[in-house]
Amino acid sequence: MENEIRIESFDKYIEKVREDYDPRHPILFRGQADRDWALVPRAGREKFKATNDKALFYEWKRRAVECLEKTPDPKDDVSWLVIAQHHGLATRLLDWTTNPLVALFFAAVEYPEKDAAVFCYYREDLRSYENIEEELFGLCTEEYPQIIRPPSIVPRIARQAGVFTVHFSFEKAFGCPESLMEGDALEKIVIPASLKKHALNMLDFFGINDSTLFPDIDGLSRYYNWKAENKNFIRDPSLDDEDTLSYGVI
């Protein structure tokens, strides 16, 4: 990718994303834990791209009703697909966020030995695609990815300021000039592996962590495991046993 920069500190990252901030033209951000990963939805990756993702989705949807306490309208495939995406099904949706701190978290949270990347997608028009349910599975041909601003059908969408691009074709690597509309731009911010741990500590200070982005018991457990592994705890001086720890927010 031609438009690529490398930052060496958390402060430089904040400085970079602040430079580009314009409330009239929101930016989409995506964090990836390995800088070399392509911008491809799971349904377009090697082990899934030969699968009929439409058939996979509808079979998943048929069974999913037994697993959910609340379900969307049966005809609302957009909401169903958002739920499927957030629970790990291979779909043609790609997750983005309007919050650059959330993107940095996802870039830093895994693979501590690898350089990561935050992608910044600048698009002149970020309006939702209104008739997306007719286009989701390639029923109509679209040359470029379209944007879905989903309803907060699951709590983590609101917590993560979630937005999706839906990809009608996997033939073009997203980010190459042919995959961008006129006026669009895609920038790649490389996050060195050496910065990941510090970035997670700073993000936790600003309230960005597993427990806030994944508001369920699994997210809370991951958060306290992270605090324990990184010794981010407050020691309670009233306890006799110095090895007994009282965990708290730093």
Secondary structure, DSSP 8 states (H G I E B T S, - for coil): --SEEE--SHHHHHHHHHHT--TTS-EEEEEESSTT--S--GGGSTTTTTS-HHHHHHHHHHHHTTT-SS---TT-HHHHHHHHHHTT---SEEEEES-HHHHHHHHHSS-TTS-EEEEEEE-S-----TTGGGTTTSSS--SS-EEE----SSHHHHHTTEEEEE-S-SSS-TTSGGGS-TT-EEEEEEE-GGGHHHHHHHHHHTT-SHHHHS-SHHHHHHHHHHHHHTT--B--TT-S-TT--B----
